[in-house]
């Protein structure tokens, strides 16, 4: 199973934003991605990190994935298949369309201290855009 850690970060709310994606493959190898996102809120960046990571997994042919996020909003929206805030509904629907293409998908909320790699990558992505 592939473990995918995701995080979004913004320098301001809204402000320059980035997504961090850290992937652990079953063979012990890892992948790290910093994705500049442009100007948006932190919550938007969190949803964008989900969409970017899902698209990457599908592109790589990963079909059984377990996602970890420190965003309760993202975790709850995916689990309920509904975004409380209508601004995030289009991003959620895009994510759900990608999730439905996977053989097996899990998502779990984790504390920020367990998501440091993805957080570091997201913050790096903000700097890449500047």
N, C-alpha and C positions, 0 to 999 in steps of 0.2 A: 504494500500500500504506500502511496505517495502522501507525505505530510506537507501541507502548504500553510505557511505562516504569512499573514497579510497585515498591512497597516497603511493608513493614510495619515498625512500630516499637512498642516497649513501654517504658514508664517503670517498670521493675521486671520481674521474671520469676517469676510473672506480675505484671502491673500494667496500668494504663490504657493502651490501645493504639489505634493508628490505622493507616489505609491511605492511601497516597499513590498517585495515578494521574496520569501526565502523558502526554498523547497528542499526537503530531505527525501532522497530516494531510498528504497529498501536496501540497496547495496552499500549504503553509507556515503554515497556521493551527494553533494549539495549544489544548488543553483541559487544565485543571488541576482536580483534585478531592482534597479532604481528607475522609476518611470515618472518623468516630469509631467504634470497635469495642467498647468495653467492656473488661473485665478478662480478659486472656489472656496467653499466652507470646508471645515474639517470633516464633517459628516459626509459631504459629497465625495471628498477624497477617499474616505473609507469605502464607500460603495464602488468608486472607480477602481480601487485596489482589488476588490472582489472580482469585478468584471474582467480586468486585465489578467488576473491570475487564472481565472477560468478559461479565458481564450488561450492563454499559454498552454495550459494543461491539455486542452483539446488539440492544439497544434502539435504538441509533442506526442500525442497518442496515449496520454495517461487516462485511464478509464475508471480507476478505483482510487479516489482521493479523499483525504481527510483534511479539512481546512480548520485553521485556528485563527481567531481574531480577538483583539481586545476591545472591539466595538460591540457593545450590547445591542445597539440599534441595528447593526448589520445582522448579527446572529438571530435576533428575534424576528426581523423582517423576513429572512430566508426561511426560518422554521415555520412561521405563520403564513408565508407566501403573501404578505401584505405589509406595506410600509405605512406606519402611522402618519408620517409627514408626506403629503402628496408630492412634494418636490423631489422625493427620492423614488417614487413609484416607477418612472421610466427606467431608471438604472436597475431597480429590482427586477422589473420584467425582463430586461436584457440578460441579467444574471440568471434568472430562472430558465430562460430559453437555453442558455448554455448548460446549466445544471441538468436539464432534461436530456441532454445529449450524452451524458456520462452514464456508465454502467452502475456505479455506486458512488454516492456523495454523502459526506458527513460534514457538519460544521459545529464547532464548539467554541464557546467563549472562554478566554483565558485571561488572567490578570496581566497588566502591562509588563510586569517584571519578567514574565515568561515569553514575552514577545519582543525582546530587545533587538534581535537581528533584523526583523522586519521594520521596526521603528527606525533603526539606524539607516537602513536603506531608503526609507521614505524621506527622512530628513536630508539625506544625500541628494535625492531627486529634486528637492526644492532648490538646492544650490546649483544643480546642473542647468536649471531653467534660467537662472540669473545671468 
